Structures are given as C-alpha cells and as structure tokens.
Amino acid sequence: MYIEIKNAVKTFYQKGKEFTALDNVSLSIEKGEFICLLGPSGCGKSTLLNAIAGFDTVSNGSITIEGKEVKEPSRKNVTIFQNYGLFPWRTVEKNVELGLEAKKVPKNERKEIAKKYIEMVGLSKFAQAHPKQLSGGMQQRVAIARAFAVNPDIVFMDEPFGALDAITRMKLQDDVLKISKDENKTIIFVTHDIEEAVYLSDRIVVMTPNPGKIKKIIDVKLSRYRERTNSDFVAVRDKIFEILNMKHEPDIEYII
C-alpha cells in the first residue's frame, strides 16, 4: 500500500488538560487515489493531513509512505492551503517557476513547464501579471499550477477553495480534477463541503469530532466526470449527509 496509517493518535495539552485530536485512525491509500477527508470543524481532518504531510507527528501509531515512516515533510510532495502563498514581486510565470528553481531545473525548461501548467489553469493571458492584478480565484490557480509544475508524488490540499465564491470554486475543482487524473497524482484533500467531496473523490473519509476519528469510508462509484444534478450523484451526497448526522452509528466501513 502506498500510504499506510495505523492506529494514529494525536494528543495536545491545552491549559493543563489533554485533548485528543485524532483517536485510533487507520487508513490505507493507493497511489493515484483522490481522497477527501470530510467532516465538521474540529474533527481532526487538517491534523491528519498535516501528520501525513510530515508537518506534525502522531503521538501514537504510525504513518508510512512507500514503507518509510513519515517524520518530516518531503520535497517529493507539495501542500496547497487557503492562502495562496504567492510572492507579490514575482509574475505569474515566475511564481510558477519557483519550485522548479529550487530543483535547479534549467531556465529554458522551467519556462516551458511553467507555460504548460499556466495554460492548464487558464491563465496564459496573465503570465506576466503580478498577484495584485489577479482575483482570489486566479491567484489560487497560480498556486495550483505552481504545485503541479514540480511533478509531486502527493498533493496535500487543505480547504484550498474555502474562501472562494461558488462559481470560481467549481471551476477550480474541474482544474484540479483534470490535472490529477491526467497525471495520475495522489491527492489528499480536506473539505467540509459534502458536494465538493462527492465531485472530486475516489473515496471519502468521513470524520467525526471529539475525539477525531473515522466514522465511514465511502467508495464513490461514479464516472470520472460527474454531473452534480445526476440522480446517482445526489444519492451519494444525501447518504453522506445522513452519515454525518447519525449520532450513534457504529464505526464501521460503509461502501457505496
């Protein structure tokens, strides 16, 4: 298995009291899967993502990628957050080239790679613009292009579209879905939006808070390109809504 999480526990101390953010979380992820961690605020989904990405460590249990224990972030992987993290003095093109510069990719090759991904996210006309000249959605497209340009093994995404309007959000979902499937990337995506999870995921990991644990793992057996008004799509969405609102449901795997 590509990513293996076994009995992961994460505890914090707040004001002298122990707080359990993750409780006995186990999950296996295959290479090329698009996994959504879904749940309300405080369910530990961002804590779990940060632990898999190596930004934090678990208190008990283990997390491995390709059999190696995760102890720190890897240059093979990238993370996209809600804040775009663009350098205001660099153009769109130069922002996308940033990771390639760190990898010492030759200048001409950097330009070609940046051009490819800028085109993928529909910003070719803005390649020489600066971030302040772009809308929030356009800035997030630059962040997406920059992330995929370095050819990462895994892309971690922590509610990257949470601050965007609905139309922009849907456009960016399409961008990410197309790039991830065309290039067979492994993506772990945190969201509290049920419809977003159904639209993007191969599997949805439904989490519940206090303490954070996995309630259900849902295999989304829909076609690659999904219609939000399709009856099968609506059925999966409604089933997840039911699962999130079941207060005493036993912790078992639920497959759709």
C-alpha positions as CSV (number, residue, x, y, z in Angstrom):
1,M,0.0,0.0,0.0
2,Y,1.3,3.5,-0.9
3,I,0.3,5.4,2.2
4,E,-0.5,3.4,5.4
5,I,-1.9,5.0,8.6
6,K,-2.2,2.6,11.5
7,N,-3.9,3.4,14.8
8,A,-2.8,7.0,14.7
9,V,-3.4,9.1,17.8
10,K,-2.7,12.8,18.3
11,T,-3.0,14.5,21.6
12,F,-2.4,18.1,22.7
13,Y,-2.3,19.8,26.0
14,Q,-4.4,22.9,26.5
15,K,-4.4,24.7,29.8
16,G,-3.0,21.7,31.6
17,K,-5.6,19.3,30.1
18,E,-5.1,16.6,27.5
19,F,-7.0,17.0,24.2
20,T,-7.3,14.2,21.7
21,A,-7.4,15.5,18.1
22,L,-7.1,12.0,16.5
23,D,-8.2,8.8,18.0
24,N,-7.1,5.4,16.6
25,V,-7.2,6.4,13.0
26,S,-6.3,3.7,10.4
27,L,-6.5,4.3,6.7
28,S,-4.8,2.8,3.6
29,I,-4.4,4.9,0.4
30,E,-3.3,3.6,-3.0
31,K,-1.1,5.5,-5.4
32,G,-3.1,7.8,-7.7
33,E,-6.2,7.9,-5.5
34,F,-8.1,11.2,-4.8
35,I,-9.0,11.0,-1.1
36,C,-11.2,13.6,0.6
37,L,-11.1,14.0,4.4
38,L,-14.6,15.3,5.1
39,G,-16.2,16.5,8.4
40,P,-17.2,19.4,10.5
41,S,-14.7,21.8,12.2
42,G,-12.7,20.1,15.0
43,C,-12.9,16.6,13.6
44,G,-9.1,16.3,13.1
45,K,-9.1,16.3,9.3
46,S,-6.4,19.0,9.0
47,T,-4.5,17.4,11.9
48,L,-4.5,14.1,9.9
49,L,-3.4,15.8,6.7
50,N,-0.5,17.6,8.5
51,A,0.6,14.4,10.0
52,I,0.6,12.6,6.6
53,A,2.4,15.5,5.1
54,G,5.1,15.5,7.8
55,F,4.3,18.9,9.3
56,D,3.4,17.2,12.6
57,T,3.9,13.8,14.2
58,V,1.4,11.5,15.8
59,S,1.5,10.7,19.5
60,N,0.9,7.0,18.9
61,G,0.6,4.7,16.0
62,S,2.4,5.1,12.7
63,I,2.2,6.8,9.2
64,T,4.3,5.4,6.4
65,I,4.6,6.4,2.7
66,E,6.1,3.6,0.5
67,G,7.1,1.8,3.7
68,K,9.0,4.7,5.2
69,E,7.8,6.3,8.4
70,V,6.8,9.9,7.9
71,K,8.9,12.1,10.2
72,E,9.2,15.4,8.3
73,P,7.9,17.0,5.0
74,S,9.3,15.5,1.8
75,R,10.4,17.6,-1.2
76,K,8.6,15.0,-3.3
77,N,5.3,16.3,-2.1
78,V,3.5,19.7,-2.0
79,T,0.8,21.3,0.0
80,I,-1.8,23.9,-1.1
81,F,-3.5,26.0,1.6
82,Q,-6.4,28.5,1.5
83,N,-3.9,31.4,1.5
84,Y,-2.2,31.4,-1.9
85,G,1.4,32.0,-0.7
86,L,2.4,33.9,-3.9
87,F,5.3,36.3,-3.9
88,P,3.8,39.7,-4.8
89,W,7.0,40.9,-6.6
90,R,7.1,37.9,-8.9
91,T,4.9,37.5,-12.0
92,V,2.6,34.6,-12.5
93,E,5.2,32.9,-14.6
94,K,7.9,33.4,-12.0
95,N,5.7,32.3,-9.2
96,V,5.0,29.0,-11.0
97,E,8.7,28.6,-11.7
98,L,9.6,28.9,-8.0
99,G,9.7,25.2,-7.1
100,L,11.5,24.4,-10.4
101,E,14.2,26.9,-9.4
102,A,14.7,25.2,-6.1
103,K,15.1,21.9,-8.0
104,K,17.7,23.6,-10.2
105,V,15.7,22.9,-13.4
106,P,17.4,24.8,-16.4
107,K,15.9,28.2,-17.2
108,N,14.6,27.2,-20.7
109,E,13.0,24.1,-19.3
110,R,11.5,26.0,-16.4
111,K,9.8,28.4,-18.8
112,E,8.3,25.6,-20.8
113,I,7.0,23.7,-17.8
114,A,5.5,26.9,-16.3
115,K,3.9,27.7,-19.6
116,K,2.3,24.3,-19.7
117,Y,0.7,24.5,-16.3
118,I,-0.3,28.1,-16.6
119,E,-2.2,27.1,-19.7
120,M,-3.8,24.2,-17.9
121,V,-5.3,26.5,-15.4
122,G,-6.4,29.0,-18.0
123,L,-4.1,31.9,-17.2
124,S,-1.9,32.2,-20.3
125,K,-3.0,35.8,-20.9
126,F,-1.9,36.7,-17.4
127,A,1.6,35.0,-17.4
128,Q,3.3,38.4,-16.9
129,A,0.8,39.8,-14.4
130,H,1.5,40.2,-10.7
131,P,-0.7,38.7,-7.9
132,K,-2.2,42.1,-7.0
133,Q,-3.6,42.2,-10.5
134,L,-5.5,38.9,-10.1
135,S,-8.7,37.9,-8.4
136,G,-8.6,35.4,-5.5
137,G,-9.6,32.6,-7.7
138,M,-6.9,33.4,-10.3
139,Q,-4.3,33.5,-7.5
140,Q,-5.4,30.1,-6.3
141,R,-5.0,28.8,-9.9
142,V,-1.4,30.1,-9.9
143,A,-0.8,28.2,-6.6
144,I,-2.3,25.1,-8.2
145,A,-0.1,25.5,-11.3
146,R,3.0,26.0,-9.1
147,A,2.2,22.9,-7.1
148,F,1.7,20.6,-10.1
149,A,4.6,22.0,-12.1
150,V,7.2,20.4,-9.8
151,N,5.7,16.9,-10.6
152,P,5.0,16.0,-7.0
153,D,4.2,12.4,-5.8
154,I,1.5,13.6,-3.5
155,V,-0.5,16.8,-3.4
156,F,-2.0,17.8,0.0
157,M,-4.8,20.3,-0.2
158,D,-6.3,21.9,3.0
159,E,-9.6,23.5,2.1
160,P,-8.0,25.4,-0.8
161,F,-11.3,26.7,-2.2
162,G,-13.0,27.6,1.1
163,A,-12.8,31.3,0.7
164,L,-13.9,31.4,-2.9
165,D,-17.3,32.1,-4.5
166,A,-19.3,29.1,-5.7
167,I,-18.7,29.6,-9.5
168,T,-14.9,30.0,-9.0
169,R,-14.9,27.1,-6.7
170,M,-16.5,24.8,-9.2
171,K,-14.1,25.9,-12.0
172,L,-11.1,25.2,-9.8
173,Q,-12.5,21.8,-8.8
174,D,-12.6,21.0,-12.5
175,D,-9.0,22.2,-13.0
176,V,-7.7,20.1,-10.1
177,L,-9.7,17.0,-11.1
178,K,-8.4,17.2,-14.7
179,I,-4.8,17.6,-13.8
180,S,-4.9,15.0,-11.1
181,K,-6.5,12.4,-13.4
182,D,-4.4,13.2,-16.5
183,E,-1.2,12.9,-14.5
184,N,-2.3,10.2,-12.1
185,K,-1.5,12.2,-8.9
186,T,-2.2,11.1,-5.4
187,I,-4.3,13.8,-3.7
188,I,-5.4,14.1,-0.1
189,F,-8.0,16.9,0.1
190,V,-9.5,18.4,3.2
191,T,-13.0,19.8,3.0
192,H,-16.2,20.3,5.0
193,D,-18.3,20.6,1.7
194,I,-20.2,17.4,1.0
195,E,-20.9,18.1,-2.7
196,E,-17.2,19.0,-3.2
197,A,-16.1,15.7,-1.8
198,V,-18.5,13.7,-3.9
199,Y,-17.5,15.6,-7.0
200,L,-13.8,15.1,-6.6
201,S,-13.2,11.9,-4.7
202,D,-12.4,8.3,-5.4
203,R,-13.1,7.7,-1.7
204,I,-14.4,9.9,1.0
205,V,-13.2,9.5,4.6
206,V,-16.0,10.9,6.9
207,M,-14.6,12.0,10.2
208,T,-16.4,12.9,13.4
209,P,-15.1,15.2,16.3
210,N,-14.5,14.9,20.0
211,P,-12.2,13.0,19.5
212,G,-11.4,13.0,15.8
213,K,-12.0,9.5,14.3
214,I,-13.1,7.9,11.1
215,K,-16.8,7.2,11.0
216,K,-17.1,5.8,7.5
217,I,-15.1,5.3,4.4
218,I,-17.2,5.7,1.2
219,D,-16.1,4.4,-2.1
220,V,-17.6,6.8,-4.7
221,K,-18.5,4.6,-7.6
222,L,-19.3,7.3,-10.1
223,S,-17.8,8.1,-13.5
224,R,-14.7,10.3,-13.7
225,Y,-16.6,13.3,-14.9
226,R,-19.6,13.9,-12.7
227,E,-22.9,15.8,-13.1
228,R,-24.0,17.4,-9.9
229,T,-27.7,17.1,-10.7
230,N,-27.4,13.4,-11.7
231,S,-29.6,11.1,-9.5
232,D,-26.6,8.9,-8.6
233,F,-24.6,11.9,-7.5
234,V,-27.5,13.2,-5.4
235,A,-27.9,9.8,-3.8
236,V,-24.3,9.7,-2.7
237,R,-24.4,13.2,-1.4
238,D,-27.6,12.6,0.6
239,K,-26.2,9.3,2.0
240,I,-23.2,11.2,3.3
241,F,-25.4,13.9,4.8
242,E,-27.3,11.1,6.7
243,I,-24.0,9.6,7.9
244,L,-22.8,12.9,9.3
245,N,-26.0,13.4,11.2
246,M,-26.1,9.9,12.7
247,K,-25.2,10.4,16.3
248,H,-24.9,6.8,17.4
249,E,-23.8,5.0,14.3
250,P,-21.1,2.3,15.0
251,D,-17.7,2.9,13.5
252,I,-17.7,0.6,10.5
253,E,-16.8,0.9,6.9
254,Y,-19.7,2.0,4.6
255,I,-19.3,1.4,0.9
256,I,-21.5,2.9,-1.8
